[in-house]
Amino acid sequence: FNTNNLIESWHSHLKTVYLGRPHNHRVDRIIYILAEKVELDFCRDAYQIRHGIKPIWLSTKERTRKKLAYDLSEEDARNMVTINGN
């Protein structure tokens, strides 16, 4: 799983949605935006997902992996679990 793509996507979202046009923001302004705006939006989204108000967004690969996991029989799942590295 390539997390770099997620980071790049989030960085682009941060720049376009939260920071706006000027590209030379002061550090205190960026900290304020992260602490007051981004955190609030993140907490709201997490709450909505946790309570079923908003669906969680999964990539195609994640949806495929989730489907494979749910399609496993309980016996197959138990055989895949290792205890204490064995």
ZIVEN-V668317 format. One record per backbone hydrogen bond with DSSP energy under -0.5 kcal/mol. NH is the residue of the N-H (numbers start at 0). CO is the residue of the C=O. Records with the same first field share a line. If there is no record, write none. Layout:
NH=CO, CO
This chain:
2=0
4=1
5=1
6=2
7=3
8=4
9=5
10=6
11=7
12=8
13=9
14=10
15=11
16=12
17=12, 13
18=13
19=14
24=22
29=25
30=26
31=27
32=28
33=29
34=30
35=31
36=31, 32
37=32
38=33
40=36
41=37
42=38
43=39
44=40
45=41
46=42
47=43
48=44
49=45
50=46
51=48
52=47
53=47
57=55
62=58
63=59
64=60
65=61
66=62
67=63
68=64
69=65
70=66
71=67, 68
76=72
77=73
78=74
79=75, 76
80=76, 77
85=82
